[in-house]
């Protein structure tokens, strides 16, 4: 058996098109332009790339992009004051603070300073609580993207056995909450889980969000299962030349593809969905702020 490859790049492009269509209508009918503010503190090269891509895609779907690049030594007080200004600005519907923050800044304090209704990353404690209690929340972008791909593949997820490997606040836990909300039977595995391969083999839906290159191998995958690989790991690729790297997921693709029914590749699977869902969340936040109906198929 060879699994269907879930094309996250094409799916993300579809979402961006839908978002762009909504944005055009919103501007025509209501004279409204959704605005996303991204705040970057410091010079982390990976963060710079993410922020650049976010800004570019925000503009491409017709939204307003506001970038705030602050120096590494920005004080926590100055960052909080900026967030207060963004919270009060009616042209800004979504605020994202790029993580990680420099070590002298308390990330929890900063995230919880964002107005929950503008918290398009879904990390504010209010949104975490709303999601956990099944209320209307802003949902973290990466798990939202995974959920959209799973719904697209299966329609209803009700009654399916789902195993999420990883229990981080940004991926594992919200992913598990979303699957539970869609009536899966959910198991969360982590570094202390006993006989993790056996746990994974029970999964109709297996989500790997571990940060360990190719840890989940084909013999962990139930035949026909849907495998969502969230991991993004850079590993040396000497076959491409000295100092060259390649990206791999947390799943060993070559062995898993032989067992799974469907699988996301790395790159080109979950990765592109994350920014697409950030744009979807910004649109949703703008609709909610203005009492407009929420875009169908773009929320949890
Ligand atoms: P974290 O490091 O925050 O969490 C990793 C989780 O994996 C922890 O819960 C940890 O368990 C668990 N874990 C670690 N080692 C093992 C092991 N040997 N067996 C079982 N579980 C283990 O990572 P994130 O959740 O932030 O990210 C996970 C991966 O997803 C990374 O590769 C990251 O780059 C990628 N990512 C991709 C995104 C995208 O857009 N596609 C967005 C965000 C992340 P414990 O809690 O017990 O320590």
Boltz pocket constraint, residues with backbone or C-beta under 6 A from the ligand:
constraints:
  - pocket:
      binder: B
      contacts: [[A, 142], [A, 165], [A, 166], [A, 167], [A, 168], [A, 169], [A, 170], [A, 171], [A, 172], [A, 189], [A, 190], [A, 191], [A, 192], [A, 193], [A, 196], [A, 208], [A, 209], [A, 210], [A, 211], [A, 212], [A, 229], [A, 230], [A, 231], [A, 232], [A, 233], [A, 250], [A, 270], [A, 271], [A, 274]]
      max_distance: 6.0
